[in-house]
Every structure is written in structure tokens, then in C-alpha cells.
């Protein structure tokens, strides 16, 4: 049980880090000044954003599963 709680804590931190590292749609004021040029020329770090999104999704699913397991034990 103690090991599961430690694993749950690590997964929770992974979800937080994954969400904070993702870039927003317009990334603040730079999206306003940019005016859509980034959509025309394409985004450079598309692969990194996709991998980070997949990591965050998997971490969130594992977090939900460990939450349910801890609740029922």
C-alpha cells in the first residue's frame, strides 16, 4: 500500500510537469503580435508537443487508475 501511494505521488508530479510544459494555443502576447503567421509557416516543435501531449495523457490515465485502486483498497 505504501509503495502504491509513493507511485501515485510520482505520477501526480508527472501529470503536473506534463501540463506545465505544454505550450498554449497562442502562447500569450506573442500569439497576438504574431497574427497567424505561425499557422501559415507551421510550427517547428510539432513532434515535441505531440510526444508531450501523449505523455501527459498516459500519466493522467495512470493517475486515475491509481486513484481508484487506492480508494477501493
Beta strands, then each sheet from edge to edge (+ up, - down):
end
